[in-house]
Amino acid sequence: MDTRLQVHRDSLPIYDIVFERSFDSLADEVRALGTAGRRICIVTDSTVAGLYLDAVSSALTGCCRELTSFVFPAGEEQKNLDTVRALYEHLIKHQFDRKDMLAALGGGVVGDLCGFAAATYLRGIAFLQIPTTLLAQVDSSIGGKTGVDFDAYKNMVGAFHMPKLVYTNVETLRTLTEEQYSSGMGEIIKHGLIRDGDYYEWLRANQPAILKRDPSVCLEMIRRSDEIKRQIVEEDPTEQGARALLNFGHTAGHAIEKYMNFQMLHGHCVGLGLLAAVSISRERGYLTDGEEEEIRGLLKAYRMPVSVSGIDPEQILEATKNDKKMDGGQIRFILLRAIGDAYIDCTVTADEIRRGLAAVINNDRGGVLR
Ligand SMILES: NC(=O)c1ccc[n+]([C@@H]2O[C@H](COP(=O)([O-])OP(=O)(O)OC[C@H]3O[C@@H](n4cnc5c(N)ncnc54)[C@H](O)[C@@H]3O)[C@@H](O)[C@H]2O)c1
């Protein structure tokens, strides 16, 4: 299996995604970007720093003139302009100029924040991604979307800024909590459902090895997921069309995530949103009852919640209508024509959404269901 993918824009290669089982080749990959004589700042959070900062620092030491690190406390609440400001101060203090580089070591929070700082510092400097969560390895590190939260608004301030390299070491998944791992599985199952029925079957067949985080199986899984995201991002780099397919499960998922005050993990909310969309697709005759049950079973097998309680469906419906993925006042819903074949639908009615939500909201029991 090829352990490298190349992402293009207008048919020109812009960056590579490399899949490895260690940090051994990181130095060579970074050196190939022309970093000798330059400064590199590793940006990471407090949890990841304790686990991987030493290994990554020793790999990068010989690649550049000066290596610094900027560590901020782990957590979504740190993905804000105050942290960006502190990072700018660090870069100014260490005299970073336009040819220097940032390296995002961590999950989606680190990648989004570091990418945004790279997009804006001195009108844009280079950065690379070293994703360490499953979600970051299959989703947030690819595609160039960067940004931070602003007050209560998620990802309100941001920029498209492509990394120079995405270096994925699947061994870092070993230290991830079970919850974080299963959250990443939400996006992975989504990839199979929207574009690749064979991959979806592969995810069904390889459950035991994936749950055990077998590194060679994880490597194949992440590579296949990244290939799907790469194709879609290349078709539509700035989210004008096809890239909307990646929002499968996100319309209702975001609304649930917001309603739960971000106390549920993103991938888990996407899983619930995905089941609501699957239910609407089944009602329209695109999927069978059996297929809907099978998808629900797969989410459960990967330890994702398949229903939630204590939620007002009418509020979710309202939030869905207010989602930024609306098209001229009409909700742009992503539905499945078949497993592996998603499309954009602007005709989904409020009643269809209500019935879709009924498939995942179970208010008869207390607490959040698993
Ligand atoms: N840019 C995009 O296209 C895009 C796409 C999806 C999500 N996102 C963003 O990504 C963020 C969520 O990312 P996330 O789920 O990776 O969360 P995260 O970055 O907060 O990481 C989750 C937790 O896991 C810890 N962690 C990271 N790697 C670890 C490892 N290998 N071992 C042990 N612990 C580890 C982190 O310190 C953190 O506490 C959100 O802010 C979301 O908006 C961005």
The ligand as a Tripos MOL2 file, in Angstrom:
@<TRIPOS>MOLECULE
LIG
   44    48     1     0     0
SMALL
NO_CHARGES

@<TRIPOS>ATOM
      1 N1        -10.4960   22.2420   10.1990 N.am      1 LIG1
      2 C1        -11.3830   21.3080    9.9410 C.2       1 LIG1
      3 O1        -11.6580   20.9750    8.7870 O.2       1 LIG1
      4 C2        -12.0470   20.6290   11.1020 C.ar      1 LIG1
      5 C3        -12.8230   19.4770   10.8830 C.ar      1 LIG1
      6 C4        -13.3920   18.8320   11.9840 C.ar      1 LIG1
      7 C5        -13.1740   19.3270   13.2710 C.ar      1 LIG1
      8 N2        -12.4240   20.4480   13.4360 N.ar      1 LIG1
      9 C6        -12.1520   20.9880   14.7790 C.3       1 LIG1
     10 O2        -11.3790   20.0200   15.4740 O.3       1 LIG1
     11 C7        -11.5900   20.1860   16.8820 C.3       1 LIG1
     12 C8        -11.7740   18.8280   17.5030 C.3       1 LIG1
     13 O3        -10.6090   18.0840   17.2830 O.3       1 LIG1
     14 P1        -10.2500   16.8090   18.1700 P.3       1 LIG1
     15 O4        -11.4390   15.9370   18.2640 O.co2     1 LIG1
     16 O5         -8.9930   16.2580   17.6370 O.co2     1 LIG1
     17 O6        -10.0960   17.4400   19.6240 O.3       1 LIG1
     18 P2         -8.8400   18.0020   20.4500 P.3       1 LIG1
     19 O7         -7.8350   18.5980   19.5830 O.co2     1 LIG1
     20 O8         -9.4030   18.8290   21.5490 O.co2     1 LIG1
     21 O9         -8.2420   16.6690   21.0830 O.3       1 LIG1
     22 C9         -9.0270   15.9470   21.9970 C.3       1 LIG1
     23 C10        -8.2520   15.6540   23.2820 C.3       1 LIG1
     24 O10        -7.3210   14.6090   23.0210 O.3       1 LIG1
     25 C11        -6.0150   14.9930   23.4570 C.3       1 LIG1
     26 N3         -5.0810   14.2970   22.5750 N.ar      1 LIG1
     27 C12        -4.7170   14.6410   21.3170 C.ar      1 LIG1
     28 N4         -3.9550   13.6700   20.7950 N.ar      1 LIG1
     29 C13        -3.8070   12.7240   21.7390 C.ar      1 LIG1
     30 C14        -3.1470   11.4660   21.7860 C.ar      1 LIG1
     31 N5         -2.5120   10.9650   20.7230 N.pl3     1 LIG1
     32 N6         -3.1950   10.7500   22.9270 N.ar      1 LIG1
     33 C15        -3.8970   11.2250   24.0070 C.ar      1 LIG1
     34 N7         -4.5640   12.3820   24.0170 N.ar      1 LIG1
     35 C16        -4.5190   13.1210   22.8880 C.ar      1 LIG1
     36 C17        -6.0030   16.4900   23.3660 C.3       1 LIG1
     37 O11        -5.0490   17.0460   24.2370 O.3       1 LIG1
     38 C18        -7.4360   16.8310   23.7940 C.3       1 LIG1
     39 O12        -7.5130   16.8420   25.1880 O.3       1 LIG1
     40 C19       -12.7910   21.1060   17.0290 C.3       1 LIG1
     41 O13       -12.3330   22.3620   17.4350 O.3       1 LIG1
     42 C20       -13.3750   21.1900   15.6330 C.3       1 LIG1
     43 O14       -13.9850   22.4340   15.3750 O.3       1 LIG1
     44 C21       -11.8500   21.0950   12.3830 C.ar      1 LIG1
@<TRIPOS>BOND
     1     1     2 1
     2     2     3 2
     3     2     4 1
     4     4     5 ar
     5     4    44 ar
     6     5     6 ar
     7     6     7 ar
     8     7     8 ar
     9     8     9 1
    10     8    44 ar
    11     9    10 1
    12     9    42 1
    13    10    11 1
    14    11    12 1
    15    11    40 1
    16    12    13 1
    17    13    14 1
    18    14    15 2
    19    14    16 1
    20    14    17 1
    21    17    18 1
    22    18    19 2
    23    18    20 1
    24    18    21 1
    25    21    22 1
    26    22    23 1
    27    23    24 1
    28    23    38 1
    29    24    25 1
    30    25    26 1
    31    25    36 1
    32    26    27 ar
    33    26    35 ar
    34    27    28 ar
    35    28    29 ar
    36    29    30 ar
    37    29    35 ar
    38    30    31 1
    39    30    32 ar
    40    32    33 ar
    41    33    34 ar
    42    34    35 ar
    43    36    37 1
    44    36    38 1
    45    38    39 1
    46    40    41 1
    47    40    42 1
    48    42    43 1
@<TRIPOS>SUBSTRUCTURE
     1 LIG1         1 GROUP 0 **** ****
